[in-house]
């Protein structure tokens, strides 16, 4: 094996070690943060809007002394917050 082949093999080995290190211990990525931010937003928004829509329908269908819309809006926010909390904990925010 010539000296040039040895240098080439060392360079390839060094690159492979760097790739393995990056794969095993990824650095924080801004794109991953944006993706998590979006997922948390949807986790809160969907139950909140769903609760508000269901509450609006119930207010028109089954009128009560209280507002179904406000009650289910609040319930949607709480449920969404719990879902977001679980998502962040699972993604490593609770380390």
Helices and strands as residue ranges (DSSP letters): H 3-24, H 30-61, H 68-91
